[in-house]
Amino acid sequence: MKWIRIIGLGIMGIVAVGTLLSCEGSEIETSKPRVLVSSDIGGTDPDDFQSMIHLLMYADQVELEGLISSPFGEGSKKDILDIIGLYEQDYPQLLAHAPQLPSPNSLRAITKQGEKEAAPFKGYASATEGSEWIIQCAKKKSDQPLWVLVWGGIEDVAQALHDAPEIKEKIRVYWIGGPNKKWSINAYSYLAAEHPDLWMIEANATYRGWFMDAESTAEWKGDTYYERYISGRGAMGKDFVNYYEGNIKMGDTPSLAYLLDGNPDDPTGESWGGSFGKIDRSARRVFEGGSTVEDTVSTYATLEWHFSGPVLDIPLDSAVFRIEIQKQVWPGYYLGDGRYGVKYSPKQAETGSYVTSSSIPELDGLRGGYTSVNPWPGRPSPLDFLLGPNWYSDRPDSALFIENQQGAKTISKHREAFLSDWAARWKWLE
């Protein structure tokens, strides 16, 4: 009877292929959320490997249309393909419980390379395989929007909207911001300035409720969970220990969980991926000539420093100086007419300092600081980016904070529910 089982799995595999959408046809008909994920897997934070494993184990619940690699520096689409390889080993067991899971080869077909460098001051650069895939998928004829879940830099989304702004009404973005916003601040500020009518969930801190254990019982804490439910289960379970020693973080997973539970059309409602409030502005401060720790800004705000120097005969957006902030370094750019600029976004409440370095004497050794405070977006400023009616972010109610993380309790309250649901899927691999 072994040959019958093999044929049966083959038929189910064919069905599974049909449920994954390649974006290469002319029309999409599906009752599941259409999903494209942009991940910085292989970059500085290994939690994306954990989130990618979780995504593939739930891929029967959505219509996956794209997996884009968008790390800064290290990392590439090979890191996504490596996880798909592990999924392929577990696929027969998983398929027996979830016959609509996509086949490994169909997943490979929708894996694309995105941007690996931060956008320059203007917020966009040139098209990538990833940004072009976003456009292609968004333009598919469908009654449903394309959910773009961004786990890292938002450069490919900014590039796609620059190249094809008409897709804006076809997509909905859930972005894990916070630290990613700090590194993607040029692309973000382009979106906020030029595409304020984008449908956006900007989760700068809410997502931390997924892994902050302050209110969890022992069974649902990250290290205990691994030992009880993941360890040794399938190829993916054996690999999981390579990331944070198995201690679950998965800070990007709330973007998918948002679509698995609750009403995704209403970000203000309850869901595993958090509850959010509308914001009509994005905090922004521009400092001409510098700032000091006496200058108070909102956490997650866009900070711009503009400096004066010589008029140069070089292309605009050329990187000509560096600024070190909190022991990390960003490029500063030539804006023309002897003006220079750099952007930054503080990822937490802090008193920060900066120092510049450059071969241009006027830009070398400039020092200053700032003080960032909760909640976001804070008090209005005349230079704030004014947003449209569908931009949502972390709830500012102090009762919803975990420590200094705004809105985190709107996710942590569901911790037992989403982790027990995932535990049931891990049992498939026993």
C-alpha positions as CSV (number, residue, x, y, z in Angstrom):
1,M,0.0,0.0,0.0
2,K,3.0,2.3,0.1
3,W,2.6,3.3,-3.5
4,I,-1.0,4.4,-2.8
5,R,0.3,6.7,0.0
6,I,2.9,8.2,-2.3
7,I,0.3,8.9,-5.1
8,G,-2.0,10.4,-2.5
9,L,0.7,12.8,-1.2
10,G,1.5,13.7,-4.8
11,I,-2.1,14.6,-5.5
12,M,-2.3,16.7,-2.3
13,G,1.0,18.4,-3.3
14,I,-0.6,19.4,-6.7
15,V,-3.6,20.8,-4.8
16,A,-1.2,22.7,-2.6
17,V,0.6,24.2,-5.5
18,G,-2.7,25.5,-6.8
19,T,-3.4,27.3,-3.6
20,L,-0.2,29.4,-3.7
21,L,-0.3,32.4,-6.0
22,S,2.6,33.2,-8.3
23,C,1.4,36.7,-9.4
24,E,2.1,35.7,-13.0
25,G,-1.5,35.1,-14.1
26,S,-4.2,37.7,-14.9
27,E,-6.6,37.3,-12.0
28,I,-6.7,36.0,-8.4
29,E,-9.7,34.4,-6.8
30,T,-9.2,33.5,-3.1
31,S,-11.0,33.8,0.2
32,K,-7.8,33.8,2.1
33,P,-5.7,36.9,2.8
34,R,-3.2,37.6,0.0
35,V,0.2,37.9,1.6
36,L,3.7,39.1,0.5
37,V,6.5,39.1,3.1
38,S,9.6,41.3,3.0
39,S,12.1,40.0,5.5
40,D,15.6,41.1,6.6
41,I,16.4,37.4,7.4
42,G,20.1,36.8,7.6
43,G,20.7,40.4,8.7
44,T,21.6,41.6,12.2
45,D,18.8,39.9,14.1
46,P,18.2,36.1,13.9
47,D,14.6,36.3,14.9
48,D,13.5,36.4,11.3
49,F,14.6,32.8,10.9
50,Q,12.1,31.9,13.7
51,S,9.4,34.0,12.1
52,M,10.0,32.4,8.7
53,I,9.6,28.9,10.2
54,H,6.3,30.1,11.9
55,L,5.1,31.6,8.6
56,L,5.7,28.4,6.6
57,M,3.9,26.3,9.2
58,Y,0.8,28.6,8.8
59,A,1.1,29.0,5.0
60,D,-2.2,27.1,4.5
61,Q,-4.0,30.0,6.2
62,V,-3.0,32.6,3.7
63,E,-2.3,32.9,0.0
64,L,1.5,33.5,-0.2
65,E,2.4,35.5,-3.2
66,G,6.0,36.6,-2.4
67,L,8.9,36.1,-0.1
68,I,11.4,39.0,-0.4
69,S,14.8,39.2,1.1
70,S,15.5,42.8,2.2
71,P,18.4,42.8,4.7
72,F,21.0,45.5,5.1
73,G,24.4,44.1,4.3
74,E,24.6,40.4,5.3
75,G,21.8,38.1,4.2
76,S,20.2,37.2,0.9
77,K,17.3,35.2,-0.5
78,K,19.4,32.1,0.1
79,D,18.5,32.4,3.8
80,I,14.8,32.1,2.8
81,L,15.6,29.2,0.5
82,D,17.5,27.5,3.4
83,I,14.4,27.6,5.6
84,I,12.3,26.4,2.7
85,G,14.7,23.4,2.4
86,L,13.9,22.5,6.1
87,Y,10.2,22.9,5.4
88,E,10.6,20.5,2.5
89,Q,11.9,17.8,4.8
90,D,8.9,18.3,7.1
91,Y,6.4,18.8,4.3
92,P,5.0,15.2,4.1
93,Q,4.1,15.2,7.8
94,L,2.7,18.7,7.7
95,L,0.7,18.0,4.6
96,A,-1.1,15.2,6.2
97,H,-2.7,17.7,8.6
98,A,-2.9,20.7,6.4
99,P,-3.4,19.7,2.7
100,Q,-3.5,23.3,1.5
101,L,0.1,24.0,2.5
102,P,2.1,25.2,-0.5
103,S,4.7,23.0,-2.0
104,P,8.4,23.8,-1.4
105,N,9.0,24.4,-5.1
106,S,6.2,26.9,-5.4
107,L,7.6,28.8,-2.5
108,R,11.0,28.9,-4.2
109,A,9.4,30.3,-7.3
110,I,8.1,33.4,-5.4
111,T,11.3,34.0,-3.4
112,K,13.0,37.3,-4.6
113,Q,16.0,39.4,-3.8
114,G,15.2,42.9,-2.6
115,E,17.2,45.9,-1.6
116,K,20.3,45.3,0.6
117,E,21.3,49.0,1.1
118,A,19.5,51.7,3.0
119,A,17.8,54.3,0.8
120,P,19.6,57.7,0.4
121,F,18.2,60.9,1.8
122,K,15.5,61.2,-0.9
123,G,14.1,57.8,0.2
124,Y,14.4,55.7,-2.9
125,A,17.1,54.5,-5.3
126,S,16.5,52.0,-8.1
127,A,14.2,49.0,-8.7
128,T,15.0,45.6,-7.3
129,E,13.6,42.2,-8.1
130,G,11.7,42.5,-4.8
131,S,10.2,45.9,-5.5
132,E,9.2,44.8,-9.0
133,W,7.5,41.7,-7.6
134,I,5.5,43.9,-5.2
135,I,4.2,45.9,-8.1
136,Q,3.4,42.8,-10.2
137,C,1.5,41.1,-7.3
138,A,-0.3,44.4,-6.4
139,K,-1.5,44.8,-10.0
140,K,-3.1,41.4,-10.1
141,K,-6.9,41.6,-10.6
142,S,-8.5,40.6,-7.3
143,D,-11.3,41.6,-5.0
144,Q,-8.8,41.4,-2.1
145,P,-5.9,43.7,-1.2
146,L,-2.4,42.5,-1.1
147,W,-1.1,42.4,2.5
148,V,2.6,43.5,2.5
149,L,4.1,42.3,5.8
150,V,7.4,44.1,6.3
151,W,9.8,42.5,8.8
152,G,12.8,44.7,8.2
153,G,13.7,47.7,6.0
154,I,10.8,49.3,4.1
155,E,13.0,50.3,1.1
156,D,11.4,47.9,-1.4
157,V,7.9,49.2,-0.5
158,A,9.1,52.8,-0.9
159,Q,10.7,51.9,-4.3
160,A,7.6,50.1,-5.5
161,L,5.4,53.1,-4.6
162,H,7.8,55.5,-6.3
163,D,7.9,53.5,-9.5
164,A,4.1,52.6,-9.5
165,P,2.2,54.9,-7.2
166,E,-1.1,53.5,-8.6
167,I,-0.6,50.3,-6.6
168,K,-1.3,52.2,-3.4
169,E,-5.0,51.5,-3.3
170,K,-4.3,47.8,-3.9
171,I,-2.0,47.2,-0.9
172,R,-2.1,47.2,2.9
173,V,1.1,47.4,4.8
174,Y,1.9,46.1,8.3
175,W,5.4,47.2,9.2
176,I,7.4,46.1,12.2
177,G,9.0,49.5,12.8
178,G,10.9,50.6,15.9
179,P,14.6,49.6,15.2
180,N,13.8,48.9,11.6
181,K,12.5,52.5,11.3
182,K,15.8,53.8,12.6
183,W,17.7,52.1,9.8
184,S,15.0,52.8,7.1
185,I,14.2,56.4,8.2
186,N,14.9,57.8,4.7
187,A,12.5,55.4,3.0
188,Y,10.0,55.9,5.8
189,S,10.0,59.7,5.6
190,Y,9.5,59.4,1.8
191,L,6.4,57.3,2.3
192,A,5.0,59.6,5.0
193,A,5.7,62.8,2.9
194,E,4.7,61.5,-0.5
195,H,2.2,58.7,0.2
196,P,0.4,59.7,3.4
197,D,-2.8,58.1,2.0
198,L,-1.1,54.7,2.2
199,W,-3.0,52.0,4.3
200,M,-0.4,51.4,7.0
201,I,0.0,49.8,10.3
202,E,3.2,51.2,11.8
203,A,4.0,48.9,14.8
204,N,6.9,50.6,16.5
205,A,6.5,48.9,19.9
206,T,3.3,46.9,20.0
207,Y,5.0,43.9,18.4
208,R,7.2,43.5,21.5
209,G,4.2,42.1,23.3
210,W,4.9,38.9,21.3
211,F,8.1,38.1,23.3
212,M,8.1,40.1,26.5
213,D,7.4,37.6,29.2
214,A,6.5,39.8,32.1
215,E,3.0,38.6,32.4
216,S,3.4,35.0,31.1
217,T,3.1,31.8,33.1
218,A,6.1,29.5,33.0
219,E,4.6,27.3,30.3
220,W,4.5,30.2,27.8
221,K,7.9,31.8,28.4
222,G,10.3,31.7,25.5
223,D,12.8,29.2,26.8
224,T,10.3,26.9,28.4
225,Y,8.1,26.8,25.3
226,Y,11.0,25.6,23.1
227,E,11.7,22.7,25.4
228,R,8.1,21.7,25.7
229,Y,6.8,22.1,22.2
230,I,9.6,22.6,19.6
231,S,12.7,20.7,20.6
232,G,13.4,17.8,18.3
233,R,10.3,18.1,16.2
234,G,11.1,17.8,12.5
235,A,13.9,19.5,10.6
236,M,12.5,22.9,11.5
237,G,12.3,22.1,15.2
238,K,15.9,20.9,15.2
239,D,17.0,24.0,13.4
240,F,15.1,26.4,15.7
241,V,17.7,26.1,18.5
242,N,20.2,27.9,16.3
243,Y,18.4,31.2,16.9
244,Y,18.5,32.6,20.4
245,E,19.2,29.1,21.6
246,G,15.6,28.3,20.9
247,N,14.2,31.1,23.1
248,I,11.3,32.4,21.1
249,K,11.4,36.0,20.0
250,M,9.8,36.2,16.6
251,G,9.3,39.9,16.8
252,D,8.0,40.0,13.2
253,T,5.4,37.3,13.6
254,P,2.7,39.7,14.9
255,S,2.3,40.9,11.3
256,L,1.1,37.5,10.2
257,A,-0.8,36.8,13.5
258,Y,-2.8,39.9,12.7
259,L,-4.3,38.1,9.8
260,L,-4.8,34.8,11.6
261,D,-7.2,36.1,14.3
262,G,-9.5,39.1,14.4
263,N,-10.8,41.3,11.7
264,P,-7.9,42.7,9.7
265,D,-10.1,45.4,8.1
266,D,-10.3,47.0,11.6
267,P,-6.9,47.7,13.1
268,T,-8.6,49.2,16.2
269,G,-10.2,45.9,17.1
270,E,-8.7,42.9,19.0
271,S,-6.3,40.5,17.2
272,W,-3.3,38.3,17.9
273,G,-1.2,40.9,16.0
274,G,-2.3,43.8,18.3
275,S,-4.7,46.7,18.4
276,F,-3.9,50.1,17.0
277,G,-5.2,53.6,16.9
278,K,-5.4,56.0,14.0
279,I,-2.8,58.7,13.8
280,D,-3.1,61.8,11.6
281,R,0.5,62.9,11.8
282,S,4.0,61.4,12.1
283,A,6.3,63.3,14.4
284,R,9.2,65.2,12.7
285,R,11.8,67.7,13.9
286,V,14.3,69.5,11.7
287,F,17.3,71.0,13.4
288,E,19.2,73.7,11.5
289,G,22.8,73.6,12.6
290,G,22.4,71.1,15.4
291,S,20.6,70.2,18.6
292,T,21.2,69.6,22.3
293,V,19.9,67.3,25.0
294,E,17.5,70.2,25.8
295,D,15.7,69.4,22.6
296,T,12.9,67.0,23.4
297,V,11.4,64.8,20.7
298,S,9.0,61.9,20.5
299,T,10.4,58.4,20.4
300,Y,10.2,57.0,16.9
301,A,10.1,60.6,15.4
302,T,11.9,61.5,12.3
303,L,14.9,63.7,13.3
304,E,16.7,65.7,10.6
305,W,19.9,67.7,11.1
306,H,20.8,70.2,8.4
307,F,24.3,71.7,8.3
308,S,26.0,74.3,6.1
309,G,29.2,73.9,4.2
310,P,30.9,74.5,0.9
311,V,29.0,74.4,-2.4
312,L,30.2,71.3,-4.2
313,D,30.0,70.2,-7.8
314,I,28.8,66.7,-7.0
315,P,25.5,64.8,-7.5
316,L,22.7,65.5,-5.0
317,D,22.3,62.7,-2.4
318,S,26.1,61.9,-2.4
319,A,27.2,60.6,1.0
320,V,29.9,63.0,2.1
321,F,29.9,62.8,5.9
322,R,29.1,60.4,8.7
323,I,27.2,60.8,12.0
324,E,27.7,58.5,14.9
325,I,24.6,58.3,17.2
326,Q,24.5,56.0,20.2
327,K,27.6,54.1,18.9
328,Q,26.1,53.4,15.5
329,V,26.9,55.2,12.3
330,W,24.8,56.7,9.5
331,P,25.7,58.4,6.2
332,G,25.0,62.1,5.7
333,Y,24.2,63.5,2.3
334,Y,24.8,66.6,0.1
335,L,21.5,68.4,-0.5
336,G,22.8,71.1,-2.8
337,D,23.6,74.8,-2.5
338,G,26.0,74.1,0.4
339,R,23.4,72.3,2.5
340,Y,23.9,68.9,4.0
341,G,21.5,66.6,5.8
342,V,21.0,63.4,7.7
343,K,18.0,61.7,9.3
344,Y,17.6,59.5,12.3
345,S,14.8,57.9,14.4
346,P,15.3,57.0,18.1
347,K,13.9,53.5,18.8
348,Q,13.3,54.2,22.5
349,A,13.1,56.8,25.2
350,E,16.7,58.0,25.7
351,T,19.1,60.9,26.0
352,G,21.3,60.6,22.9
353,S,24.3,62.2,21.6
354,Y,25.9,62.5,18.1
355,V,29.2,63.5,16.5
356,T,30.0,63.9,12.8
357,S,33.1,63.0,10.8
358,S,34.1,64.2,7.3
359,S,36.9,65.2,5.1
360,I,35.0,68.5,4.8
361,P,36.2,70.6,7.7
362,E,32.9,72.4,8.2
363,L,31.2,69.0,8.8
364,D,33.9,67.3,10.9
365,G,33.5,67.0,14.7
366,L,30.1,68.6,15.1
367,R,28.6,67.5,18.4
368,G,25.1,67.6,19.9
369,G,22.3,65.6,21.4
370,Y,18.6,65.1,21.9
371,T,16.1,63.6,24.4
372,S,13.4,61.3,23.2
373,V,10.3,60.6,25.3
374,N,7.2,58.5,25.2
375,P,4.5,58.3,24.0
376,W,4.6,58.4,20.2
377,P,3.7,60.5,18.2
378,G,3.8,63.1,21.1
379,R,3.1,66.7,20.9
380,P,2.4,68.3,17.5
381,S,5.1,70.1,15.7
382,P,4.7,72.4,12.6
383,L,6.9,70.1,10.5
384,D,5.1,66.8,11.3
385,F,4.2,64.7,8.3
386,L,0.4,64.9,7.9
387,L,-1.1,61.5,7.3
388,G,-4.3,60.3,5.6
389,P,-7.2,58.4,7.1
390,N,-5.7,54.9,7.1
391,W,-2.5,55.2,9.0
392,Y,-2.4,53.3,12.4
393,S,0.1,52.9,15.1
394,D,0.8,51.9,18.7
395,R,-1.9,52.9,21.3
396,P,-0.6,55.6,23.6
397,D,-2.6,54.6,26.7
398,S,-0.1,54.1,29.5
399,A,-2.1,51.1,30.8
400,L,-1.1,49.3,27.6
401,F,2.6,49.7,28.0
402,I,4.9,46.8,29.1
403,E,7.8,48.6,30.7
404,N,8.5,51.4,28.1
405,Q,7.0,49.6,25.1
406,Q,3.9,51.4,23.9
407,G,0.9,49.2,23.1
408,A,2.6,45.9,23.9
409,K,-0.2,44.6,26.1
410,T,-2.5,44.5,23.2
411,I,-0.5,41.5,22.0
412,S,0.8,40.0,25.2
413,K,-2.8,39.4,26.4
414,H,-3.2,36.9,23.6
415,R,0.1,35.1,24.2
416,E,-1.4,31.9,25.6
417,A,-3.9,31.7,22.7
418,F,-1.5,32.1,19.9
419,L,1.3,30.0,21.4
420,S,-1.1,27.1,22.3
421,D,-2.4,27.2,18.7
422,W,1.2,27.0,17.4
423,A,2.0,24.2,19.8
424,A,-0.8,22.1,18.3
425,R,1.0,22.4,14.9
426,W,4.3,21.4,16.3
427,K,2.7,18.2,17.4
428,W,2.2,17.3,13.8
429,L,6.0,16.8,13.6
430,E,6.3,14.4,16.5
